[in-house]
Amino acid sequence: MTASTHTDAGISSEDFRRAVGHFATGVTVVTSIGPDGQPVGTTANAVSSLSLDPPLILVCFDRASLTLEAIRHHGAFVVNVLAAPQQELSANFARRGVEAAWEGVEHRPGPTGSPRLEGALATLECTVEHSLPGGDHEIIIGRLRYAETSSDDATPLLFWRGSYISLDDA
């Protein structure tokens, strides 16, 4: 086991990132509509189901995220669960600022107007229920309004130890 470096102030951000990276997560792209009416999105793996009754989802965003700003304005978002072959799509939406390109990204508006990405394993369309501070991030709790799952046999795209993996790699 690798030794941890820490001080009285707590664990270093590098050690924290390394330790948390050992927890495999699914990869999603969270999408919404910006104040200008254009689609926005960001890759996120800090996503979790929160409650069955009512159906709630928790998503964490960097406070400087343009997608977070859009969600605050629009009041709705979609969690698009990516399939293993969608690694390029994840990388596209992992770019900072307005760098994420929508050109060539197949999508359609869901009932709330937020973009649903074609080929996603599941789309979870939510309206904002709560917003909470979370250190350098903001926690958005969304109430699930519409869900759609793919009948495709594709496996999910996963992130582990700083790299993409899939169940096919196991």
ChimeraX attribute file (.defattr): number of C-alpha atoms within 10 A of each C-alpha:
attribute: neighborCount
match mode: 1-to-1
recipient: residues
	/A:1	3
	/A:2	5
	/A:3	6
	/A:4	10
	/A:5	11
	/A:6	12
	/A:7	7
	/A:8	5
	/A:9	6
	/A:10	9
	/A:11	13
	/A:12	13
	/A:13	10
	/A:14	9
	/A:15	14
	/A:16	14
	/A:17	13
	/A:18	13
	/A:19	13
	/A:20	13
	/A:21	15
	/A:22	12
	/A:23	10
	/A:24	16
	/A:25	21
	/A:26	21
	/A:27	25
	/A:28	30
	/A:29	25
	/A:30	30
	/A:31	26
	/A:32	32
	/A:33	25
	/A:34	20
	/A:35	14
	/A:36	7
	/A:37	12
	/A:38	12
	/A:39	18
	/A:40	27
	/A:41	33
	/A:42	26
	/A:43	23
	/A:44	21
	/A:45	19
	/A:46	14
	/A:47	20
	/A:48	14
	/A:49	13
	/A:50	15
	/A:51	12
	/A:52	9
	/A:53	7
	/A:54	9
	/A:55	13
	/A:56	19
	/A:57	23
	/A:58	19
	/A:59	21
	/A:60	21
	/A:61	23
	/A:62	14
	/A:63	16
	/A:64	13
	/A:65	17
	/A:66	18
	/A:67	25
	/A:68	27
	/A:69	18
	/A:70	23
	/A:71	25
	/A:72	18
	/A:73	13
	/A:74	19
	/A:75	17
	/A:76	23
	/A:77	31
	/A:78	31
	/A:79	31
	/A:80	27
	/A:81	23
	/A:82	27
	/A:83	25
	/A:84	20
	/A:85	15
	/A:86	16
	/A:87	16
	/A:88	10
	/A:89	19
	/A:90	21
	/A:91	14
	/A:92	18
	/A:93	23
	/A:94	16
	/A:95	14
	/A:96	12
	/A:97	14
	/A:98	13
	/A:99	10
	/A:100	18
	/A:101	13
	/A:102	15
	/A:103	6
	/A:104	6
	/A:105	11
	/A:106	11
	/A:107	15
	/A:108	12
	/A:109	14
	/A:110	17
	/A:111	12
	/A:112	18
	/A:113	17
	/A:114	29
	/A:115	26
	/A:116	26
	/A:117	24
	/A:118	15
	/A:119	19
	/A:120	24
	/A:121	22
	/A:122	22
	/A:123	25
	/A:124	21
	/A:125	28
	/A:126	25
	/A:127	21
	/A:128	19
	/A:129	15
	/A:130	11
	/A:131	15
	/A:132	11
	/A:133	11
	/A:134	13
	/A:135	9
	/A:136	10
	/A:137	16
	/A:138	18
	/A:139	20
	/A:140	23
	/A:141	22
	/A:142	26
	/A:143	23
	/A:144	23
	/A:145	15
	/A:146	14
	/A:147	13
	/A:148	13
	/A:149	13
	/A:150	13
	/A:151	8
	/A:152	10
	/A:153	8
	/A:154	17
	/A:155	14
	/A:156	23
	/A:157	23
	/A:158	20
	/A:159	18
	/A:160	15
	/A:161	15
	/A:162	12
	/A:163	9
	/A:164	17
	/A:165	19
	/A:166	18
	/A:167	11
	/A:168	10
	/A:169	5
	/A:170	5
